[in-house]
Structure formats: C-alpha cells, structure tokens
Amino acid sequence: MLMHSILIILVIIITTYFTRIWPFMVFNSKNPPNDFVRYLGRALSCSVIGMLVIYCFKDIHILKPPYGINEITAFLSVILLHRIFKVFVLSITLPTILYMVLVQSHALEKAFFNP
C-alpha cells in the first residue's frame, strides 16, 4: 500500500513538472510561437480570469442568509486594494485572508443577521 501511494505521488509530480515545462521546451528563442498561439495567449488570459470569477460566485445563495455578504466583501476588497496599490500578491493574499476570517468567525453574520 505504501509503495502504491509513493508511485501515485511520483506520477503526479512528473506529470505536473512536464506540463509546466512543456511550453518552455516547445516555444523557445529558436522556435517562437506563431501568431495564432500569441493571439490565444492574449485573448484567453482575460477570459480565464472571468471564468474563475464566475466559478467563485456560482454557489452564492443571495436569497438565504448570509446573502453572500462574505464573498461580496472579499470581492470588493480585491478591487479596492488593487486600485490603491496595484500589487497582485497583495490584492490576492489580503482578501483571501479576510474571506477566511469572515467565513470562520461568522463576524458579518453575527453583526448583521442575528436578532
């Protein structure tokens, strides 16, 4: 059983490594990407971000408490922090921490929805 688990982890490591390194091996200075691949790189990056945002908000129930207030607060903090500082790491890390604290502590639910 232990050897089986080690082999599975090893296959996952190798597969992940090669999927990460493959674009650098295929598209290098000797073999630059063609125009279509460059277009996909420009066009799909924005659409992937949009798809991730939609995926994050798909399970919010706005008709039941807490009405998505934790998610909306974290989302607005992303926008605010990025507008002010324009640092991606800060814009991702702090709202993630904020969201986790809000969800685990139920702070906004206690503040707004308890009688």
Secondary structure, 3 states (H helix, E strand, C coil): CHHHHHHHHHHHHHHHHHHHHHHHHHCCCCCCCCHHHHHHHHHHHHHHHHHHHHHHHCCCCCCCCCCCHHHHHHHHHHHHHHHHHCCHHHHHHHHHHHHHHHHHHCHHHHHHHCC
